[in-house]
Amino acid sequence: MSDSLMTALWVQSVLVIAQILSIPVLVAVLVAAIIYVFGPVACIVLSVWRIRQRDYGNTGQDDSKANLVPALDIFYSLVICQGALFFVWLVIHYAAIWIVASFCEQCKLTEKWGRMTIVQYLSETRTKCWKDPASIKGRNFINYAVELVGSESQRDYLSGARMLDTFIKLGADVMPLLLPSRPKIQKLIDTLGWRSSDREIRELAARIIAYLAGDIHLSQFPGAIQCISTLLDTNLPYWNNQQGPNHHSPQIESKEDSNVKYGLIFGVKGIEQRRKEGIRNQEGDTQKSELDSSIHDSKRDGWNELILQGLAILERLALDQHNCRDICSTPGLLPKIMAPLYSKMLIKHINASAWADVVNGSLKVVHRLMRAPGRTGRRLRREIASSKQAVSNLEGILDQTNNASLELHIRAIEILTELAFDLHTNLSKETKENIIEKQRQIFLTDDQGKEEESATKFTELKVTAGKALVLLSGRITLPDRKHLCVYREQIQSHCSASHRNA
């Protein structure tokens, strides 16, 4: 017991001695900091005072000191100029900090990587300008992001993808910069198939490809459809929003980053912190809504985001009939796309927002493929019409009454209309009559009393149902065809009434 007590006393004594010895070091550091900060000010003040006093001693009687006065004047003038240049540099430095902070806020760049990327851009632009001023002509931040996407460095590639994703969300037109560069698009497509890579880079690449997909031809990019297919991983729950262990990207710090860059970054961080404190003090009442918004956005995080982006890519690719053939002929891809439609659990989990989003995305792709000309669309329509589970699910969607399923109603009506319009499908007479009756009920339902957002969606649903009824009334041959004529007259009178009210 005494040994342990002695050991504790020795440890405490060593700590006390270390603290005492560290005091001079701390004082020296503090003095150095004061001199660094206030040194230029002191130099300017002393130089101005000496020039004004001109008390350099008795130099008139000593020929050896004849040049002392002009020499000291020049010396003190140079010190003043040096101090003035220091303050100019200081103003430029803090102006750069403010510009970076303002740009981050305007472009909604995240703190995680936004500051570092902007500072890197400014540093590289300055270096190029010193070497060749003409090389920065036409250079801007978006062009810089596109350049980084083609970089061999994984760190630069990630930064470029992050910036492009941000610009796309802000509505910037980056398509003319990316589409001419086939190697960059191929690199983004290949990233979709990196199952073992960081999930963030796959999500970024998926969103960028989804943005470009309407102008992409699969035949020009070998292996593209297989990479896109990996996004629809049916081994994962569609509603799984849990973050995996590899979701966040590693932060790789470059040894070449200068102290100037980190000075800018820390300065920007301080400005952003003060802005946040001001916002919290002035807008305390809005914190709850912002929290709810962040919770809503987080629902799209995780593996579910990859599936949704994969479906979005396929939907836009299906605008081209040649892409439709490639999609339908790819082994194993069509069953993945149609998995929700054939699922026995579709209606049971329809109220889960994550599952509803996937079903909506899946039905959009199916509808696009069904409308493909020739054998591709015809074969898919017959396959769906021959599946009792698929038709039952589509009719079940129309039976849902909650506002959250309005978009799914539109998708179901579009697909059922395509099935009923194709006379070669083996839909029964009872099924066709049921489809038409449900569409009529939707079209004649009053949307008064609904919220603005719900009313807008419901109006879109009614328009879709009305168009479907008009289309089917001139196509389907039923024994009781007079009902279709009555429906058409109801649609025309309803549209006329709506026009008069407007």
N, C-alpha and C positions, 0 to 999 in steps of 0.2 A: 504493500500500500504506500509506503514511504517512497519507494522507487518511482512509482507513477506520479506521485505528487512532485517529486524533484524534477521529473521530466517535463511536467506541465509548467513548472516555474521557469525552467530553462527556455522552453518554447516562448513563453510570454516575454521573457527578458530579451530574447533575440528579436521578437517582433517590435518591441519598444525601441531597441537600438536601431533597427532598420528604419522605423518611422522617423526617428531623430535624424539619422543620416540622410534621409530623403528630403528633409526640409530645405537644405541649401540647393539641392537639385531643382526642386519645385520653384524656389525663389529665382534661380537662374533662368529657368524656362519662362517664368512670368515676366522677368525683366526683358528677356529677348523678345517676347511677344509684344511688350509695350513699345520697345524700340522699333520693331518691325512695323507696327501699326502707326505709331506717332512720330517715328524717326523722320520721314519726309517732311512732315509739318514743321517739326523743330528745325530742320535744316533750312527750310524756306524762311521761317521767321528770323532765324539768326542771320541769314544772308541779307535779308532786307534791312535788318537793323544795322548791320555792319556797313552796308553801302550808304545808308542814310547818315550814319555817324561819321564815316570816313576817318575814324580815329586810329590811324595806322602808325602813330608816333612821329617823331621829328625826322622827316625824310628830306627836307629841303637843303640841309647843310651837309648831308652825306651823299656824295656822288654815287657811291655803290648801291644806294637804295633809291636811285632815281626812277627805276622802273617798277618799284614795289607797289605803288598806288595803282597804276593801270593793270598790273598783274593781278592784284587782289580784286579789283573791280571785275576783271574778266572771270576770275575764279568764282566769285560770289554770284555773278550773272549766270554762269554755267550751272551752279547748284540750283538757282531759282528755276532755270529752264528744265533741269532734270526733275525737280519736284513738280513742275507744271505738267511735264510728260507723264509722270507717275499718276497724277490725278486724271489726266485724259484716259490713260489705260484703265484706271479704276472705273471711270464712267462707262467706258466701252464694255468692260467686264460685267458690270452689273446690268447694263443694257442687254447684253447677251443672255444673262440669267433670266431677265424679265421676258425677253422674247421667247426663250425656250419654255418658260412656265406658261405663257399665254398660248403658245402653239399647242402645248400638251392639253390645255384646257379646251381650246377650240376644237381640236381634232379628237378629243375624248380618248387620248392615249393613256394607257394604264401606267401607274407608278412603277410597276414591276419591270418594265422595259422601255417605256416611252422616253424618259429623260436621256438614258444612255444612247438610244438610237439617234435622237436629234443631235446630241453633242458629237457623236461619231460622224454624222453627216456634215456638220459644220467644220469639224476638224479636217475631214478628207477634202472638202471643198476648198478650204483655205490652203491646204498643201498643194492641190492641183493648180490653184490660182497662182501660187508662188512660182511653180515650175513653168506653167504655160497658161497665161490668162485666157487665151482663146479656147482652152479645153473645157471651161465651165459655161460656155455659151449655150443657152437653152436648158441648162441643168436645173432640175427642181427635185423636190422631195419624193414625188411619185416616180420619176425616172430613176432616182436612187434606189427606191424599193424594188423596182423591176430588175435593176442591175444585181441587187443582192440575191434575188431568186435564182439567178444563174450562177451564183458563186459556188465554188467547190467547198468552201467552209460551211460546216453544218450550223455554226453559230450565226453566220451572216445570212444563210438561207432561212433560218427560223425568223430572224429579224425582218427580212424582206417579206415573208409570208404574213407575219403579224401586221405589218404596215399596210400591205395590199388588202387584207381582210378588213382593216379599219376603214380604209378609203372607200371600199365597195359599200360598206354599211352606211357611209356618209353620202353616198350617191355619186361619187366621182366616177368618171368614165375612163377606166383603165383598159378597156377592151382593145382599143387601137394600139396600145403599147405591148400587150401580151400576145394577141393572136398572130402577128407576123413572126413571132419567135417560137417555132415549133419545138426546139430543144427544151425551152423553159416549160412549155405545156406538158411535154413528155415527162419531164422531171416531176412535175406536180402530180401527174397521173400515176407515175410509178410509186410516189409516196403513199398513195392510197392503199397499196398492197403491202406496206411495211407493217406487218402484224406485230412484230417485236419492237417496233420503234415507239417513241413517245406519242401518246395519244393526242397531245395538243397539236403537233405538226400535222397529223392525219386530219384532224378536224379543220385546221386552217386550209390545208390543200383541198379538202372536200368542198368547203364553202367557195373557194376561188374557182374550182372546176365547175361547180353548180352555176356560178355566175357566167362562165364561158360556154356552158354545155350547148346552148342553142346554136352556136356557130362551130361546133366541133363535129368532124366526121370521123367515126371510129376507124374506118379503113386507113386513115392516115397515121394512126398511132397504134403500133403493134402492141398487143397485150393489154390494151386499155380496158376492154370490157371485163377481162378477168380481174383486173385491179379494182374496178368499180364493184364487182360482185362480192369482193371480200368485205365491203362495208356492210352488206346485209348478212350479218352473222346470226343465223337462226339458233345457234347454241346459247345465245344470251337472251334473257327476258327482254321483251320490247319495252317494258316499263321500268327497266333497271336504270336508275339515275345515280347509283352509288359511284363514288370516285375510286378508281383503281390505284394501285401503288405507283404507277408510272405516268400519272396524269400530268404532273407539273414538270416543266422542262428544267434541266440542270442549268444553273447560272454559271457560265464559264467566263471568268475574268481574264482579259488579255493583258499580258505583261507590257504591251506596247502602249497601253492607255497612259496618257501623261497626267501630271498633277493638275494641269489646266482643265482637263475634262472633268476630273473629280471635283474640282473647285466649282465648276459650273453646275454639276449634278447636285452637290450639297446646297448650293445657293438656291437652285430651283426647288429643292425639297423644302427649304425653309419658307420660301414664298408660298408654296402650295399648302404647307401646314398652317400658315397664318390665314390663308384664304378659307380653308376648311373651318378653322375656329370662328371666323367671321360668319360663315354660312350657318354654322350650328347656333350661333348667338342670335342671328336675325331670322332664321327660318326653322325654329324649333318645332313649329306646328306641322311642318312637312316631313319630319323624320319618319313618321309611321308609314306614310304613303311610299316613301323611298324604300323603306324596309320591305314593305309588301311587294314592291316592284322587283327588288333584288331576289326575294324568295321565288317570285314567279319566273324570273329569268333562270334561276338555278335549276328549275325543273327540266330545262333543256340540256343540262350538263350531263356528262357521262356518256356511256356507250349508246344511249338512245339517240344522241345527236349525230353519231356516225350513220346510223340507219336512216334517219330523216334526211340527211344530206345525200346519202346514196340514192334514195328515192327521188329527191329533187333533181339530181343529175340525170337519172334515167328518164324522168318526165320531160325534161328539156331536150335530151338527146332524141326522144321519140318524135319530136317535131319533124325529123327527117325520115323518110320512108326507108332509106337504106340502113339507117341506124336501127329502125324497128326490126328489120330482118336479122341484123346481127344480134340484137338483144334476144329475140325469140329463138334463135338457133344456137345460142350459147348454152352448153350443157349445165343444168342445175340452176340457171339464173331465173327462169320463168317460175319455177316452184317457189323460190324465195320471194319473188315479187307478189305472188298470189297467195302466199301463206295466210295472211290475215283474212282474205276473202273465203278461204276454205276452212278456217278455224271454227271449231265448235264452241269456242269460248269468246267469239267476237262480240256477241250481244251481251254476254254476261259482264264483260269488263269495259263496255262501251263508255261508261261514265268516268273512267280513269283517263285523265287528260293526256298522259303520255301515250297510252294505248290508242286513244282516239286520234292523236296526231299521226301515228304510224299507219293506222287504217286509212285515214284521209290521204296520206301520201301514196299508199299502195293503190288505192282506188283511182287516183289521178293517173298513175302510170298505166294501170289496166285499161282505163278509158282511152288513153292515147294509143295504146297498142291495138285496141279493138277497132279503132278507126283507120288503121293502116290499110292502104289499098291492096287489093289482090288477095292472094292465098294466106298471107300472114294474119290479117285482121279476121278473115272469114273463119279460119281454123280456130282462132282464140274465142270468137263468139260462140261457135258450136261447142267448144269445150266447156265454157262457163254455163251455157244454157243446159247442157246435159248433166250438170252437177246440181243435185237437189239441195246440198248444203250451201252452195254459193248463192243460188236463187233465194233460198230461205233467209240467208243472212241479209241480202239486199232488201228483201221485203220487211225483215225485222227492223232494219234501220229506219224505214219509213214509218214504222209504228212508234218510234221513240218521240216523246213530246217535249223533252227539255231543250232549252235554247242552245246548249252546248253542242248538240248534234245537228244543227242546221246545215253546217257545211257538209256533213256526211249525207244528209238528205239530198243535197244537190248532186253529190257524187253518185249516190244510189240511183237517182232518177236518170242521170246521164247514161249509166251503164244499162239499166233496165230498158231504157228507150232504144238503145242500140240493139239489144237482144230482140225486142219486140218488132223493131223495124226490119230486121233481117228475116225474110220469109223462109229461109232455109234452116233456121233454128227450130228445135223441136219443143218450143214452149207450148204448154197446153192452153186451150181456150180459156180455161178458168184463171190461169195465171195472168194472161194478157188482160182479161177483164178486171182482175184485181189491181193490176198495175195502173190501168187507166182510171179506175175509181179513186185510188189513193192520190193520183196526180190531180184529179178534179177537186177533191176535198182540200188539198193543199192550196190550189189556185184560188178557191172561193173563200178561204179562211180570212177573216178580218184581222189586220195587223195593228189595229188601234190599241193604245194603252201600253204598247211595248216601248222599251228604252230605245234611244236613238241608234245605238250600235246593233241591238237585236233587230230593230225594225229594218235597218239597211240590209242585214243578212237575210231576213225573212222576205223582203222585196225581191232580192236576187233569187231566192228559192222559188217564189211564186212565178217569176219570169221564166225560170228554167222549166217549171211544171207546165206553164202555158205553152211554151214553145214545143214541149214534148207532146202535148195533147194535139196541137195543130198538126204536127208532123205525123203522128200516128193515125189521126182521123182520115188522112188521105191515103194511108198505106195498108192498114190492117183490114182484113175482110172477116167480119163476124156475122153470125146470123142476126143478132140484134144490133145492126149497124145504125139504127136511128138514134141510139144513145150517143154515139160519136158525133152525129150531127147536132144533137142538143148541146153537147159539151162545147162544140165549136161556136154555136150561137151564144152560149153563156160567156165564153171567152171574149167574143166580139163586143157583147153588151157591157161586160165588165170593163173592158179597155176603153170603151166610149165614155162610160161613166167616170172613170178615172181621169180621162182627158178633159171632160167638162169641169170636174172639180179643180183640176190644176189651173 
